[in-house]
Amino acid sequence: LPDEINIPGFRTYGPVPSADNKGLYFCSLNRPDGFGYEDIYYSQFANNKWQESKNLGGIINDDGFNYPSGISSDGNTLYMLNSGRNAVLNMETHKQRTVSWSNPNEIKEVYSDY
């Protein structure tokens, strides 16, 4: 992927495509705009190219390890792992077309015989 996602000098991995396949969530290590060691970023594909990646902010990223593990089919729920919690974040889209994330909710452990 291009430098908008793979910034030279910073490790980038763990891609999760957005529900509409026009965006990409991923994590990257120790970027200057990070909140901790490993943060979740997002880049959108528009005008035939990947746009500059954006850190998803302090509601999602903390000072530890943050890793995207999936997105719901409607694109409104991000599943993630971090060093202190397994979490679900709900995205709210407002009329002004701004997007914000709710505070994370921990997913309780689920055990199965399968």
QUIKA-V654656 format. One record per residue. N is the residue number from 1. RES is the residue in three letters. SS is DSSP state (helix for helix, strand for strand, loop for the rest). OMEGA is omega in radians with two decimals (* if undefined). D_LAST is the distance of its C-alpha to the last C-alpha in whole Angstrom. Layout:
n/res/ss/omega/d_last
N/RES/SS/OMEGA/D_LAST
N/RES/SS/OMEGA/D_LAST
This chain:
n/res/ss/omega/d_last
1/LEU/loop/-3.05/37
2/PRO/loop/-3.09/40
3/ASP/loop/3.09/42
4/GLU/loop/3.11/41
5/ILE/loop/3.14/37
6/ASN/loop/-3.13/38
7/ILE/loop/-3.13/40
8/PRO/loop/3.11/42
9/GLY/loop/-3.14/42
10/PHE/loop/-3.13/38
11/ARG/loop/-3.13/35
12/THR/strand/-3.07/33
13/TYR/strand/3.06/29
14/GLY/strand/-3.08/26
15/PRO/strand/3.04/27
16/VAL/strand/-3.14/25
17/PRO/strand/3.07/27
18/SER/loop/-3.08/29
19/ALA/loop/-3.13/28
20/ASP/loop/-3.12/31
21/ASN/loop/3.09/31
22/LYS/loop/3.14/34
23/GLY/strand/-3.10/33
24/LEU/strand/2.97/31
25/TYR/strand/3.13/29
26/PHE/strand/3.06/29
27/CYS/strand/-3.13/30
28/SER/strand/-3.08/33
29/LEU/strand/2.90/34
30/ASN/loop/3.05/38
31/ARG/loop/-3.10/39
32/PRO/loop/3.14/43
33/ASP/loop/-3.09/41
34/GLY/loop/3.10/38
35/PHE/loop/-3.11/37
36/GLY/loop/-3.07/36
37/TYR/loop/-3.06/34
38/GLU/strand/-3.08/32
39/ASP/strand/3.08/32
40/ILE/strand/-3.14/31
41/TYR/strand/3.11/33
42/TYR/strand/3.02/34
43/SER/strand/3.14/36
44/GLN/strand/3.08/37
45/PHE/strand/-3.12/38
46/ALA/strand/-3.14/41
47/ASN/loop/3.09/45
48/ASN/loop/3.07/43
49/LYS/strand/3.07/42
50/TRP/strand/3.13/40
51/GLN/loop/3.12/41
52/GLU/loop/-3.13/42
53/SER/loop/-3.12/38
54/LYS/strand/3.02/38
55/ASN/strand/-3.09/37
56/LEU/loop/2.98/35
57/GLY/loop/-3.00/36
58/GLY/loop/3.06/36
59/ILE/loop/-3.11/34
60/ILE/loop/-3.08/31
61/ASN/loop/3.02/32
62/ASP/loop/-3.05/33
63/ASP/loop/-3.14/35
64/GLY/loop/3.13/31
65/PHE/strand/3.13/29
66/ASN/strand/-2.99/28
67/TYR/strand/3.10/25
68/PRO/strand/3.13/24
69/SER/strand/3.10/21
70/GLY/strand/3.09/21
71/ILE/strand/3.14/23
72/SER/loop/-3.08/23
73/SER/loop/3.08/24
74/ASP/loop/3.10/27
75/GLY/loop/-3.05/28
76/ASN/loop/3.13/28
77/THR/strand/3.09/25
78/LEU/strand/3.05/25
79/TYR/strand/-3.07/22
80/MET/strand/3.02/23
81/LEU/strand/2.94/22
82/ASN/strand/-2.99/25
83/SER/loop/-3.12/26
84/GLY/loop/-3.05/26
85/ARG/loop/2.86/24
86/ASN/strand/-2.93/21
87/ALA/strand/3.00/23
88/VAL/strand/3.09/23
89/LEU/strand/3.11/27
90/ASN/strand/-3.14/28
91/MET/strand/3.09/31
92/GLU/strand/3.08/34
93/THR/strand/-3.10/37
94/HIS/loop/-3.09/40
95/LYS/loop/3.14/43
96/GLN/loop/-3.14/45
97/ARG/loop/2.99/42
98/THR/loop/-3.09/41
99/VAL/strand/3.05/38
100/SER/strand/-3.14/36
101/TRP/strand/3.05/33
102/SER/loop/3.01/32
103/ASN/loop/-3.09/31
104/PRO/loop/3.02/28
105/ASN/strand/-3.12/25
106/GLU/strand/3.03/23
107/ILE/loop/3.12/19
108/LYS/loop/-3.14/18
109/GLU/loop/3.10/15
110/VAL/loop/3.12/11
111/TYR/loop/-3.13/9
112/SER/loop/3.06/5
113/ASP/loop/-3.06/4
114/TYR/loop/*/0
